[in-house]
Amino acid sequence: MLLNFYKRLEITGRETVWPINPTRNFFKNFSKNVPKGTTVVFEPAEGVIPDIVIYWIEKNDIAIDIIAQYINSFGKALWLVLQKGSFASIETAVAKKGEELGFRVSKTADFTLTEIGVKIVKR
């Protein structure tokens, strides 16, 4: 099951991953089970661009602002993790703004029973 999860996130063991605002339980499991060879950073060093950024949206965060802030902070993908109920409204707003900022929504993946991840990639 976990291997499928990492495969959906495209974490194969050669990437640098930067989790931002992760839930405690998720991070504990993530850091224990991430494929060997994966580097997990808490704050990238100057000039280092992580392959994958995973950002847990908090209640008052605005998805478009987060994307605009982190659009140049990843190499392969930015995953936004949010409550499943708020996905539909965010997806529409993100898709509209994507044309303007040069990104698109690529796919989704379940993170937990109540959370979904939305993959953002550069055009």
N, CA and C atoms as an extended XYZ file, in Angstrom:
369
Properties=species:S:1:pos:R:3:atomname:S:1:resname:S:1:resid:I:1 pbc="F F F"
N         0.807       -1.195        0.000 N   MET     1
C         0.000        0.000        0.000 CA  MET     1
C         0.857        1.271        0.000 C   MET     1
N         1.859        1.345        0.885 N   LEU     2
C         2.699        2.531        0.944 CA  LEU     2
C         3.494        2.719       -0.338 C   LEU     2
N         3.963        1.617       -0.930 N   LEU     3
C         4.707        1.745       -2.179 CA  LEU     3
C         3.839        2.353       -3.259 C   LEU     3
N         2.559        1.956       -3.314 N   ASN     4
C         1.642        2.557       -4.278 CA  ASN     4
C         1.474        4.045       -4.006 C   ASN     4
N         1.419        4.413       -2.735 N   PHE     5
C         1.276        5.826       -2.370 CA  PHE     5
C         2.473        6.625       -2.882 C   PHE     5
N         3.676        6.155       -2.616 N   TYR     6
C         4.870        6.864       -3.066 CA  TYR     6
C         4.951        6.885       -4.587 C   TYR     6
N         4.517        5.815       -5.212 N   LYS     7
C         4.501        5.756       -6.673 CA  LYS     7
C         3.557        6.820       -7.244 C   LYS     7
N         2.386        6.990       -6.636 N   ARG     8
C         1.450        8.028       -7.088 CA  ARG     8
C         2.046        9.421       -6.937 C   ARG     8
N         2.828        9.599       -5.893 N   LEU     9
C         3.479       10.898       -5.682 CA  LEU     9
C         4.739       11.052       -6.530 C   LEU     9
N         5.115        9.975       -7.219 N   GLU    10
C         6.321        9.921       -8.051 CA  GLU    10
C         7.589       10.082       -7.230 C   GLU    10
N         7.572        9.478       -6.032 N   ILE    11
C         8.762        9.426       -5.180 CA  ILE    11
C         9.337        8.024       -5.341 C   ILE    11
N        10.463        7.943       -6.042 N   THR    12
C        11.054        6.639       -6.361 CA  THR    12
C        12.295        6.325       -5.541 C   THR    12
N        12.857        7.329       -4.896 N   GLY    13
C        14.054        7.099       -4.102 CA  GLY    13
C        15.235        7.949       -4.540 C   GLY    13
N        15.042        8.784       -5.528 N   ARG    14
C        16.127        9.646       -5.996 CA  ARG    14
C        15.800       11.122       -5.810 C   ARG    14
N        14.676       11.412       -5.218 N   GLU    15
C        14.196       12.785       -5.130 CA  GLU    15
C        14.530       13.440       -3.792 C   GLU    15
N        14.478       14.767       -3.836 N   THR    16
C        14.512       15.568       -2.627 CA  THR    16
C        13.089       16.041       -2.397 C   THR    16
N        12.554       15.786       -1.205 N   VAL    17
C        11.162       16.108       -0.883 CA  VAL    17
C        11.137       17.097        0.280 C   VAL    17
N        10.327       18.129        0.133 N   TRP    18
C        10.189       19.156        1.167 CA  TRP    18
C         8.749       19.182        1.641 C   TRP    18
N         8.428       18.566        2.796 N   PRO    19
C         7.071       18.659        3.349 CA  PRO    19
C         6.911       19.951        4.152 C   PRO    19
N         5.818       20.672        3.876 N   ILE    20
C         5.554       21.932        4.576 CA  ILE    20
C         4.231       21.793        5.330 C   ILE    20
N         4.232       22.067        6.617 N   ASN    21
C         3.062       21.969        7.502 CA  ASN    21
C         2.461       20.560        7.570 C   ASN    21
N         3.269       19.502        7.537 N   PRO    22
C         2.650       18.166        7.559 CA  PRO    22
C         1.989       17.878        8.899 C   PRO    22
N         0.978       17.017        8.856 N   THR    23
C         0.398       16.567       10.117 CA  THR    23
C         1.443       15.700       10.810 C   THR    23
N         1.411       15.678       12.102 N   ARG    24
C         2.404       14.920       12.867 CA  ARG    24
C         2.374       13.438       12.508 C   ARG    24
N         1.186       12.866       12.433 N   ASN    25
C         1.057       11.448       12.139 CA  ASN    25
C         1.562       11.129       10.731 C   ASN    25
N         1.197       11.946        9.773 N   PHE    26
C         1.643       11.704        8.406 CA  PHE    26
C         3.162       11.784        8.328 C   PHE    26
N         3.730       12.824        8.927 N   PHE    27
C         5.174       13.000        8.826 CA  PHE    27
C         5.924       11.847        9.473 C   PHE    27
N         5.429       11.374       10.619 N   LYS    28
C         6.078       10.251       11.295 CA  LYS    28
C         6.116        9.031       10.373 C   LYS    28
N         4.998        8.708        9.752 N   ASN    29
C         4.938        7.567        8.842 CA  ASN    29
C         5.735        7.815        7.565 C   ASN    29
N         5.668        9.027        7.066 N   PHE    30
C         6.365        9.384        5.833 CA  PHE    30
C         7.865        9.231        5.998 C   PHE    30
N         8.408        9.820        7.054 N   SER    31
C         9.860        9.790        7.232 CA  SER    31
C        10.381        8.387        7.523 C   SER    31
N         9.556        7.526        8.117 N   LYS    32
C         9.967        6.143        8.375 CA  LYS    32
C         9.924        5.285        7.123 C   LYS    32
N         8.975        5.546        6.232 N   ASN    33
C         8.702        4.634        5.131 CA  ASN    33
C         9.049        5.153        3.743 C   ASN    33
N         9.586        6.345        3.645 N   VAL    34
C         9.926        6.904        2.343 CA  VAL    34
C        10.957        5.992        1.662 C   VAL    34
N        10.889        5.810        0.343 N   PRO    35
C        11.852        4.938       -0.336 CA  PRO    35
C        13.298        5.343       -0.060 C   PRO    35
N        14.155        4.344        0.071 N   LYS    36
C        15.580        4.604        0.326 CA  LYS    36
C        16.153        5.447       -0.790 C   LYS    36
N        17.023        6.361       -0.414 N   GLY    37
C        17.637        7.257       -1.382 CA  GLY    37
C        16.922        8.592       -1.492 C   GLY    37
N        15.715        8.682       -0.910 N   THR    38
C        14.965        9.932       -0.927 CA  THR    38
C        15.515       10.838        0.173 C   THR    38
N        15.736       12.085       -0.164 N   THR    39
C        16.198       13.065        0.808 CA  THR    39
C        15.005       13.907        1.235 C   THR    39
N        14.746       13.948        2.527 N   VAL    40
C        13.661       14.768        3.069 CA  VAL    40
C        14.302       15.971        3.733 C   VAL    40
N        13.907       17.170        3.297 N   VAL    41
C        14.467       18.407        3.864 CA  VAL    41
C        13.360       19.186        4.549 C   VAL    41
N        13.721       19.922        5.587 N   PHE    42
C        12.755       20.743        6.293 CA  PHE    42
C        12.807       22.184        5.806 C   PHE    42
N        13.931       22.573        5.300 N   GLU    43
C        14.123       23.896        4.700 CA  GLU    43
C        15.277       23.719        3.720 C   GLU    43
N        15.026       23.881        2.427 N   PRO    44
C        16.099       23.669        1.458 CA  PRO    44
C        17.253       24.642        1.649 C   PRO    44
N        18.449       24.151        1.392 N   ALA    45
C        19.631       25.005        1.464 CA  ALA    45
C        19.572       26.046        0.352 C   ALA    45
N        20.291       27.111        0.528 N   GLU    46
C        20.347       28.185       -0.475 CA  GLU    46
C        20.690       27.616       -1.843 C   GLU    46
N        19.896       27.928       -2.832 N   GLY    47
C        20.145       27.477       -4.199 CA  GLY    47
C        19.687       26.066       -4.521 C   GLY    47
N        19.179       25.336       -3.524 N   VAL    48
C        18.706       23.964       -3.752 CA  VAL    48
C        17.208       23.999       -4.014 C   VAL    48
N        16.795       23.387       -5.107 N   ILE    49
C        15.374       23.326       -5.440 CA  ILE    49
C        14.929       21.876       -5.289 C   ILE    49
N        14.060       21.594       -4.305 N   PRO    50
C        13.578       20.226       -4.113 CA  PRO    50
C        12.794       19.757       -5.340 C   PRO    50
N        12.840       18.457       -5.583 N   ASP    51
C        12.071       17.894       -6.690 CA  ASP    51
C        10.579       18.005       -6.417 C   ASP    51
N        10.193       17.676       -5.184 N   ILE    52
C         8.778       17.632       -4.827 CA  ILE    52
C         8.549       18.413       -3.533 C   ILE    52
N         7.579       19.314       -3.571 N   VAL    53
C         7.147       20.040       -2.374 CA  VAL    53
C         5.742       19.540       -2.047 C   VAL    53
N         5.506       19.173       -0.795 N   ILE    54
C         4.178       18.743       -0.345 CA  ILE    54
C         3.723       19.752        0.708 C   ILE    54
N         2.657       20.485        0.395 N   TYR    55
C         2.188       21.562        1.262 CA  TYR    55
C         0.797       21.231        1.793 C   TYR    55
N         0.680       21.142        3.131 N   TRP    56
C        -0.617       20.917        3.765 CA  TRP    56
C        -1.280       22.264        3.954 C   TRP    56
N        -2.387       22.471        3.264 N   ILE    57
C        -3.107       23.732        3.358 CA  ILE    57
C        -3.803       23.810        4.707 C   ILE    57
N        -3.547       24.897        5.415 N   GLU    58
C        -4.205       25.117        6.692 CA  GLU    58
C        -5.498       25.880        6.452 C   GLU    58
N        -6.330       25.969        7.444 N   LYS    59
C        -7.689       26.495        7.313 CA  LYS    59
C        -7.765       27.845        6.598 C   LYS    59
N        -6.888       28.768        6.913 N   ASN    60
C        -6.977       30.111        6.346 CA  ASN    60
C        -6.074       30.331        5.134 C   ASN    60
N        -5.380       29.288        4.694 N   ASP    61
C        -4.514       29.420        3.525 CA  ASP    61
C        -5.349       29.558        2.257 C   ASP    61
N        -4.834       30.275        1.310 N   ILE    62
C        -5.478       30.421        0.008 CA  ILE    62
C        -4.589       29.717       -1.010 C   ILE    62
N        -5.137       28.705       -1.679 N   ALA    63
C        -4.363       27.845       -2.571 CA  ALA    63
C        -3.607       28.628       -3.637 C   ALA    63
N        -4.245       29.599       -4.252 N   ILE    64
C        -3.598       30.373       -5.314 CA  ILE    64
C        -2.375       31.105       -4.785 C   ILE    64
N        -2.481       31.668       -3.585 N   ASP    65
C        -1.344       32.376       -2.986 CA  ASP    65
C        -0.190       31.424       -2.706 C   ASP    65
N        -0.512       30.228       -2.242 N   ILE    66
C         0.526       29.230       -1.954 CA  ILE    66
C         1.228       28.831       -3.247 C   ILE    66
N         0.440       28.584       -4.286 N   ILE    67
C         1.037       28.200       -5.569 CA  ILE    67
C         1.928       29.321       -6.088 C   ILE    67
N         1.439       30.539       -6.053 N   ALA    68
C         2.229       31.679       -6.533 CA  ALA    68
C         3.538       31.792       -5.747 C   ALA    68
N         3.475       31.541       -4.452 N   GLN    69
C         4.670       31.636       -3.602 CA  GLN    69
C         5.672       30.528       -3.895 C   GLN    69
N         5.181       29.305       -4.191 N   TYR    70
C         6.068       28.152       -4.336 CA  TYR    70
C         6.275       27.692       -5.772 C   TYR    70
N         5.740       28.406       -6.767 N   ILE    71
C         5.805       27.955       -8.159 CA  ILE    71
C         7.252       27.780       -8.637 C   ILE    71
N         8.171       28.532       -8.114 N   ASN    72
C         9.582       28.396       -8.509 CA  ASN    72
C        10.412       27.645       -7.482 C   ASN    72
N         9.743       26.971       -6.531 N   SER    73
C        10.445       26.288       -5.447 CA  SER    73
C        10.496       24.778       -5.610 C   SER    73
N        10.073       24.263       -6.767 N   PHE    74
C        10.108       22.812       -6.961 CA  PHE    74
C        10.563       22.473       -8.375 C   PHE    74
N        11.119       21.257       -8.506 N   GLY    75
C        11.572       20.796       -9.806 CA  GLY    75
C        10.519       20.004      -10.557 C   GLY    75
N         9.879       19.036       -9.869 N   LYS    76
C         8.917       18.151      -10.533 CA  LYS    76
C         7.464       18.477      -10.219 C   LYS    76
N         7.154       18.699       -8.946 N   ALA    77
C         5.746       18.864       -8.588 CA  ALA    77
C         5.580       19.551       -7.238 C   ALA    77
N         4.440       20.236       -7.129 N   LEU    78
C         3.962       20.795       -5.859 CA  LEU    78
C         2.660       20.076       -5.558 C   LEU    78
N         2.607       19.379       -4.444 N   TRP    79
C         1.370       18.723       -4.006 CA  TRP    79
C         0.724       19.592       -2.945 C   TRP    79
N        -0.531       19.977       -3.166 N   LEU    80
C        -1.315       20.678       -2.149 CA  LEU    80
C        -2.207       19.649       -1.486 C   LEU    80
N        -2.131       19.537       -0.182 N   VAL    81
C        -2.943       18.575        0.563 CA  VAL    81
C        -4.032       19.349        1.285 C   VAL    81
N        -5.300       18.966        1.041 N   LEU    82
C        -6.422       19.690        1.608 CA  LEU    82
C        -7.544       18.731        1.975 C   LEU    82
N        -8.507       19.242        2.702 N   GLN    83
C        -9.671       18.446        3.089 CA  GLN    83
C       -10.469       18.108        1.837 C   GLN    83
N       -10.959       16.880        1.756 N   LYS    84
C       -11.674       16.438        0.558 CA  LYS    84
C       -12.877       17.316        0.232 C   LYS    84
N       -13.574       17.812        1.207 N   GLY    85
C       -14.756       18.629        0.964 CA  GLY    85
C       -14.458       19.952        0.280 C   GLY    85
N       -13.241       20.469        0.419 N   SER    86
C       -12.915       21.767       -0.174 CA  SER    86
C       -12.250       21.627       -1.535 C   SER    86
N       -12.102       20.405       -2.015 N   PHE    87
C       -11.374       20.169       -3.262 CA  PHE    87
C       -12.030       20.808       -4.484 C   PHE    87
N       -13.339       20.666       -4.639 N   ALA    88
C       -14.022       21.141       -5.854 CA  ALA    88
C       -13.863       22.644       -6.055 C   ALA    88
N       -14.037       23.422       -5.001 N   SER    89
C       -13.929       24.873       -5.146 CA  SER    89
C       -12.494       25.301       -5.425 C   SER    89
N       -11.549       24.630       -4.845 N   ILE    90
C       -10.146       24.977       -5.076 CA  ILE    90
C        -9.717       24.570       -6.483 C   ILE    90
N       -10.174       23.415       -6.942 N   GLU    91
C        -9.767       22.938       -8.265 CA  GLU    91
C       -10.152       23.936       -9.361 C   GLU    91
N       -11.349       24.480       -9.290 N   THR    92
C       -11.812       25.438      -10.294 CA  THR    92
C       -10.963       26.705      -10.261 C   THR    92
N       -10.737       27.239       -9.078 N   ALA    93
C        -9.942       28.465       -8.945 CA  ALA    93
C        -8.510       28.248       -9.422 C   ALA    93
N        -7.933       27.110       -9.066 N   VAL    94
C        -6.559       26.802       -9.448 CA  VAL    94
C        -6.450       26.637      -10.958 C   VAL    94
N        -7.396       25.954      -11.573 N   ALA    95
C        -7.362       25.749      -13.023 CA  ALA    95
C        -7.414       27.077      -13.771 C   ALA    95
N        -8.237       28.014      -13.319 N   LYS    96
C        -8.346       29.322      -13.967 CA  LYS    96
C        -7.038       30.111      -13.851 C   LYS    96
N        -6.471       30.102      -12.666 N   LYS    97
C        -5.251       30.877      -12.407 CA  LYS    97
C        -4.029       30.230      -13.054 C   LYS    97
N        -4.109       28.943      -13.329 N   GLY    98
C        -2.986       28.211      -13.905 CA  GLY    98
C        -2.498       28.764      -15.221 C   GLY    98
N        -3.420       29.147      -16.082 N   GLU    99
C        -3.047       29.721      -17.370 CA  GLU    99
C        -2.173       30.956      -17.174 C   GLU    99
N        -2.565       31.775      -16.228 N   GLU   100
C        -1.870       33.034      -15.965 CA  GLU   100
C        -0.476       32.828      -15.364 C   GLU   100
N        -0.375       31.902      -14.408 N   LEU   101
C         0.892       31.701      -13.701 CA  LEU   101
C         1.783       30.621      -14.314 C   LEU   101
N         1.297       29.912      -15.325 N   GLY   102
C         2.136       28.917      -16.000 CA  GLY   102
C         2.195       27.566      -15.334 C   GLY   102
N         1.095       27.102      -14.757 N   PHE   103
C         1.053       25.776      -14.164 CA  PHE   103
C        -0.274       25.120      -14.506 C   PHE   103
N        -0.375       23.834      -14.201 N   ARG   104
C        -1.634       23.120      -14.398 CA  ARG   104
C        -1.789       22.055      -13.317 C   ARG   104
N        -3.034       21.669      -13.087 N   VAL   105
C        -3.332       20.574      -12.175 CA  VAL   105
C        -3.119       19.296      -12.961 C   VAL   105
N        -2.280       18.413      -12.432 N   SER   106
C        -1.925       17.198      -13.163 CA  SER   106
C        -2.771       16.002      -12.744 C   SER   106
N        -2.860       15.758      -11.430 N   LYS   107
C        -3.642       14.630      -10.935 CA  LYS   107
C        -3.896       14.795       -9.447 C   LYS   107
N        -4.635       13.841       -8.885 N   THR   108
C        -4.927       13.857       -7.451 CA  THR   108
C        -4.553       12.501       -6.848 C   THR   108
N        -4.409       12.487       -5.536 N   ALA   109
C        -4.134       11.240       -4.807 CA  ALA   109
C        -4.691       11.373       -3.398 C   ALA   109
N        -5.276       10.305       -2.883 N   ASP   110
C        -5.743       10.295       -1.496 CA  ASP   110
C        -4.541       10.221       -0.563 C   ASP   110
N        -4.512       11.118        0.416 N   PHE   111
C        -3.462       11.092        1.425 CA  PHE   111
C        -3.947       10.350        2.665 C   PHE   111
N        -5.144       10.685        3.116 N   THR   112
C        -5.773       10.007        4.244 CA  THR   112
C        -7.250        9.847        3.897 C   THR   112
N        -8.036        9.353        4.837 N   LEU   113
C        -9.466        9.215        4.583 CA  LEU   113
C       -10.147       10.561        4.366 C   LEU   113
N        -9.600       11.617        4.945 N   THR   114
C       -10.236       12.937        4.844 CA  THR   114
C        -9.445       13.945        4.013 C   THR   114
N        -8.241       13.584        3.577 N   GLU   115
C        -7.397       14.517        2.841 CA  GLU   115
C        -7.095       14.019        1.435 C   GLU   115
N        -7.021       14.963        0.508 N   ILE   116
C        -6.664       14.655       -0.868 CA  ILE   116
C        -5.497       15.546       -1.264 C   ILE   116
N        -4.642       15.030       -2.118 N   GLY   117
C        -3.529       15.819       -2.641 CA  GLY   117
C        -3.793       16.176       -4.085 C   GLY   117
N        -3.470       17.408       -4.449 N   VAL   118
C        -3.632       17.896       -5.807 CA  VAL   118
C        -2.233       18.212       -6.331 C   VAL   118
N        -1.861       17.570       -7.447 N   LYS   119
C        -0.527       17.758       -7.995 CA  LYS   119
C        -0.510       18.934       -8.966 C   LYS   119
N         0.387       19.881       -8.711 N   ILE   120
C         0.574       21.055       -9.556 CA  ILE   120
C         1.917       20.901      -10.275 C   ILE   120
N         1.915       21.067      -11.587 N   VAL   121
C         3.155       20.996      -12.360 CA  VAL   121
C         3.277       22.258      -13.217 C   VAL   121
N         4.514       22.600      -13.558 N   LYS   122
C         4.742       23.755      -14.426 CA  LYS   122
C         4.436       23.360      -15.862 C   LYS   122
N         3.965       24.314      -16.625 N   ARG   123
C         3.704       24.070      -18.060 CA  ARG   123
C         4.986       24.088      -18.827 C   ARG   123
